[in-house]
Amino acid sequence: MLPTRPLRIVIPGGSGQIGRLLAAHFQERGHYVVVLTRSPFAAAYHTVHWDGLHEGQWIDHLERTDVCINLAGRSVNCRYTRENRDAIYRSRIDTTELLGRVISTLADPPALWLNASTATIYRHTFDKTMDEFTGELGGHKAITGILDESDPWNFSIKVATDWERAFFSAYTPKTRKVAMRSAVVMSPASGNPFSILLNLVRFSLGGTQGSGRQFVSWIHEFDLARAVEFLIARDDIDGIVNIASPNPLPNCEFMAALRDAYGMPNGLPAFAPVLEVAAFFHRTETELLLKSRRVVPARLLAAGFDFEFPCWPEAAEDLVKRWRARP
């Protein structure tokens, strides 16, 4: 359980969907929340300007803070052009290095620094589950830095490994650190991967994608917020933690359960060549759909975390119900 006193929580890069979800979650529970963002906005919590590159008055908010949750990073839902690759990479590495430098100089730094990471760091796999202890990181080229820039899968893994390296190399002896290797967060909010997939289902396009064998690792938005809360409360946990449902499933089963939840009896399949064409016109990459992510949260389970939505059919039903209830 969290301390009974209100916590001071600072969320750099907290203006996106995940940041707003966590900020609202903690604000509603009586904690003092500050979001650092390039474009401050009106909210129930405080929003403060930062550019993610330079020191500024935002540093004052980190002093005597209980928790820093860094979510800064450009969206990966785009074509991996050279310009976009550089923006994706720098927006993660530079901001993490900046926070590390700042936190190392504070007299009273955050007790806990949670840094976003991604389950995409694990290799493409069908047969082996990837946990924090035995999981295998992705391709050799990505790990060694010898990057084939034409391969978006290698690029994603290089970003993830360098991101974590920047995080853990920061000298912050007074601060507990956790890298959150998060799976795809499912939410009924507009623009979320869930709502995009549901739109395919609604128009009878929600069939198997690619071979359908690739595993989908996911987490319900409620369990994401609860997992973050759990990590804050458990001061005996540090290092790498997978933030994912304990039950990843093949794409064919994932889409079938989503169709069932919506009440759509069938959906046209989309084979890999078709997805490549669609991804080109939608200015995104097929890696987001075709990479097999079979990630399990061994450390959360071992620590006693209880998922509210451990299985996709029940999660899909809840998300569809809440999607339909939107204003």
C-alpha positions in Angstrom: 0.0 0.0 0.0 1.1 3.6 -0.7 1.9 5.8 2.3 -1.2 7.4 3.8 0.3 10.9 3.3 0.0 12.6 -0.1 3.0 11.9 -2.4 4.7 14.5 -4.6 4.8 12.9 -8.1 6.5 14.5 -11.1 5.8 13.2 -14.6 8.2 14.4 -17.3 6.6 14.0 -20.7 3.3 13.3 -19.1 1.0 15.1 -21.7 0.4 11.9 -23.8 -2.3 9.3 -23.1 -0.3 7.3 -20.6 0.9 10.4 -18.8 -2.6 11.8 -18.5 -3.9 8.4 -17.3 -1.3 8.2 -14.5 -1.6 11.9 -13.6 -5.4 11.6 -13.2 -5.1 8.3 -11.3 -2.8 9.8 -8.7 -4.5 13.2 -8.5 -7.8 11.5 -7.8 -6.2 9.7 -4.9 -5.1 12.9 -3.3 -1.5 13.1 -4.4 0.3 16.2 -5.6 1.0 15.7 -9.3 3.1 17.9 -11.6 3.4 17.1 -15.4 6.4 18.5 -17.2 5.4 19.2 -20.8 6.4 21.4 -23.8 2.9 22.8 -24.0 1.3 23.3 -20.6 -2.5 22.7 -20.5 -5.4 23.1 -18.1 -5.9 20.1 -15.9 -6.8 19.1 -12.3 -3.1 18.7 -11.7 -0.2 21.1 -12.3 1.5 21.3 -15.7 4.9 23.0 -16.0 6.9 23.9 -19.1 10.1 22.1 -20.0 11.7 21.3 -23.4 13.3 18.0 -22.4 16.7 19.4 -23.5 17.7 22.1 -21.1 17.7 22.8 -17.4 15.2 25.3 -16.2 12.8 26.2 -13.3 11.2 22.8 -13.7 14.1 21.4 -11.7 12.6 23.0 -8.5 9.7 20.5 -8.8 12.1 17.5 -8.6 13.6 18.6 -5.3 12.0 16.8 -2.3 9.8 14.8 -4.7 8.8 11.3 -3.8 8.5 9.9 -7.4 9.6 10.9 -10.8 7.9 9.0 -13.7 9.7 9.8 -16.9 7.5 9.1 -20.0 9.2 11.5 -22.4 9.5 10.2 -26.0 8.1 10.9 -29.5 5.4 8.5 -30.7 6.7 5.5 -32.7 3.5 5.4 -34.7 5.1 6.9 -37.8 7.2 5.9 -40.8 10.8 5.3 -39.7 12.4 7.9 -42.0 15.8 9.1 -41.0 14.3 12.3 -39.6 11.7 10.4 -37.5 14.2 7.8 -36.3 16.4 10.6 -35.0 13.5 12.3 -33.3 12.3 9.0 -31.7 15.9 8.2 -30.5 16.9 11.6 -29.2 13.5 12.3 -27.5 14.2 9.3 -25.3 17.9 9.3 -24.8 18.5 13.0 -24.4 15.6 13.5 -21.9 16.7 10.5 -19.8 20.3 11.8 -19.7 19.1 15.3 -18.8 17.1 13.9 -15.9 20.0 11.8 -14.7 22.3 14.8 -14.6 19.8 16.9 -12.8 18.8 14.3 -10.2 22.5 13.6 -9.4 22.9 17.2 -8.3 19.8 17.6 -6.1 20.3 17.8 -2.3 17.0 15.9 -1.8 16.3 14.0 -5.0 13.3 11.8 -5.8 13.2 8.6 -3.7 12.1 6.7 -6.8 12.7 7.2 -10.5 10.5 5.2 -12.8 11.6 5.4 -16.4 9.5 4.2 -19.4 11.0 1.4 -21.5 9.4 -1.1 -23.9 8.7 -4.8 -24.2 9.8 -4.4 -27.8 13.4 -4.8 -26.4 12.9 -8.6 -26.5 13.5 -10.6 -29.6 10.8 -11.8 -32.0 9.6 -15.2 -30.7 6.8 -17.6 -31.0 7.9 -20.4 -28.7 9.6 -18.8 -25.7 8.1 -16.5 -23.1 10.3 -13.4 -22.3 10.6 -12.5 -18.6 13.0 -10.3 -16.8 15.3 -13.2 -15.8 15.6 -15.4 -19.0 14.3 -13.1 -21.7 16.5 -12.6 -24.7 17.1 -9.2 -26.2 16.7 -8.5 -29.9 18.9 -8.8 -32.9 22.7 -8.8 -32.7 23.1 -5.7 -34.9 20.8 -3.7 -32.6 22.7 -4.7 -29.5 26.2 -4.0 -30.9 25.1 -0.7 -32.4 25.9 -1.9 -36.0 22.5 -0.8 -37.2 20.8 -1.8 -40.5 18.8 1.4 -40.8 16.5 -0.2 -43.3 15.2 -2.6 -40.7 12.7 -1.0 -38.3 12.8 -4.0 -35.9 16.5 -3.5 -35.3 16.0 0.2 -34.9 13.4 -0.3 -32.2 15.6 -2.6 -30.2 18.6 -0.2 -30.4 16.4 2.6 -29.1 15.2 0.5 -26.2 18.7 -0.8 -25.2 20.3 2.7 -25.4 17.4 4.1 -23.5 17.8 1.7 -20.6 21.6 2.2 -20.8 21.2 6.0 -20.4 18.8 5.4 -17.5 20.9 2.9 -15.5 24.2 4.7 -16.1 23.0 7.9 -14.4 24.7 8.3 -11.1 21.8 8.6 -8.6 22.8 6.8 -5.4 20.0 8.3 -3.4 17.3 7.3 -5.8 15.7 3.8 -6.4 15.3 3.2 -10.2 12.9 1.0 -12.1 12.8 0.6 -15.9 9.3 -0.2 -16.9 9.3 -2.5 -20.0 5.7 -1.9 -20.9 3.6 -3.9 -23.4 0.9 -2.2 -25.5 -1.4 -0.3 -23.2 -5.1 -0.9 -24.1 -7.5 2.0 -23.5 -10.8 3.1 -25.1 -9.4 6.6 -25.6 -9.4 7.9 -29.1 -6.2 7.2 -31.0 -5.1 4.4 -28.6 -4.1 1.1 -30.3 -7.3 -0.5 -28.9 -9.6 2.0 -30.5 -7.7 1.7 -33.8 -8.1 -2.1 -33.8 -11.7 -1.8 -32.7 -12.4 0.4 -35.7 -11.1 -2.4 -38.0 -13.5 -4.8 -36.3 -16.4 -2.5 -36.7 -15.9 -2.3 -40.4 -15.4 -6.1 -40.8 -11.7 -5.7 -41.3 -10.7 -7.1 -37.9 -9.5 -10.5 -39.0 -6.1 -12.1 -38.6 -3.1 -9.8 -39.3 -0.1 -11.4 -41.0 0.3 -15.1 -40.2 -1.8 -14.6 -37.0 0.9 -16.6 -35.1 2.7 -13.6 -33.7 2.0 -13.1 -30.0 0.4 -9.9 -28.7 1.6 -8.6 -25.3 -0.8 -6.1 -23.8 -2.0 -4.6 -20.6 -5.3 -3.0 -19.6 -4.9 0.7 -18.6 -6.3 0.0 -15.1 -3.6 -2.6 -14.5 -0.9 -0.3 -15.8 -1.9 2.4 -13.3 -2.2 -0.2 -10.5 1.2 -1.7 -11.4 2.9 1.7 -11.2 1.2 2.3 -7.8 2.5 -1.1 -6.7 6.0 -0.3 -7.7 5.9 2.9 -5.8 4.8 1.1 -2.7 7.3 -1.7 -2.9 10.7 -0.1 -2.1 12.3 -3.6 -2.3 11.9 -3.7 -6.1 14.3 -2.0 -8.5 15.9 -2.7 -11.9 13.9 -4.0 -14.8 10.2 -4.8 -14.5 7.9 -6.1 -17.3 4.6 -4.2 -17.3 2.4 -6.6 -19.2 -0.6 -9.0 -18.8 0.6 -12.5 -17.7 -1.3 -14.0 -20.7 0.0 -12.8 -24.1 -1.8 -14.6 -27.0 -1.5 -15.1 -30.7 -2.8 -12.4 -33.0 -5.5 -14.7 -34.4 -6.9 -15.4 -30.9 -6.5 -11.7 -29.9 -8.5 -10.4 -32.8 -11.2 -13.2 -32.4 -11.7 -12.2 -28.8 -12.0 -8.5 -29.8 -14.6 -9.4 -32.5 -16.5 -11.5 -29.9 -16.5 -8.6 -27.4 -17.9 -6.2 -30.0 -20.4 -8.7 -31.5 -18.9 -8.9 -35.0 -19.0 -12.5 -36.2 -16.2 -12.2 -38.8 -13.5 -10.0 -40.2 -11.4 -10.0 -43.3 -7.7 -11.0 -42.8 -4.9 -8.8 -43.7 -1.8 -10.6 -44.9 1.7 -9.1 -44.6 2.0 -7.6 -48.1 -1.4 -5.9 -47.6 -0.3 -4.6 -44.3 2.9 -3.2 -45.8 0.9 -1.2 -48.3 -1.6 0.0 -45.7 1.2 1.0 -43.3 2.8 3.1 -46.1 -0.3 5.1 -46.7 -1.1 5.4 -43.0 2.5 6.6 -42.4 3.4 3.9 -39.9 5.3 0.6 -39.7 4.1 -3.1 -39.8 6.5 -3.9 -36.9 3.8 -2.6 -34.6 1.5 -5.5 -35.8 3.8 -8.3 -37.0 6.5 -8.5 -34.3 5.8 -11.4 -32.0 6.0 -10.2 -28.4 5.5 -13.0 -25.8 6.3 -11.0 -22.7 5.3 -12.1 -19.2 5.6 -10.0 -15.9 7.6 -12.5 -13.8 8.7 -9.9 -11.2 5.3 -8.4 -10.6 3.8 -11.9 -10.2 6.5 -13.0 -7.8 6.0 -9.9 -5.7 2.3 -10.7 -5.4 0.7 -8.2 -7.8 -2.9 -9.2 -8.6 -4.0 -8.3 -12.1 -7.6 -7.0 -12.4 -7.6 -8.1 -16.1 -5.1 -10.9 -16.6 -6.9 -12.4 -19.7 -7.7 -10.6 -22.9 -11.4 -11.7 -23.5 -12.5 -10.1 -20.2 -10.3 -7.1 -20.8 -11.7 -6.7 -24.3 -15.3 -6.9 -23.0 -14.6 -4.1 -20.5 -12.8 -1.9 -23.0 -15.6 -2.3 -25.6 -18.2 -1.5 -22.9 -16.4 1.6 -21.9 -15.7 2.6 -25.5 -19.5 2.5 -26.2 -20.2 4.6 -23.1 -18.0 7.4 -24.2 -19.7 10.8 -24.6 
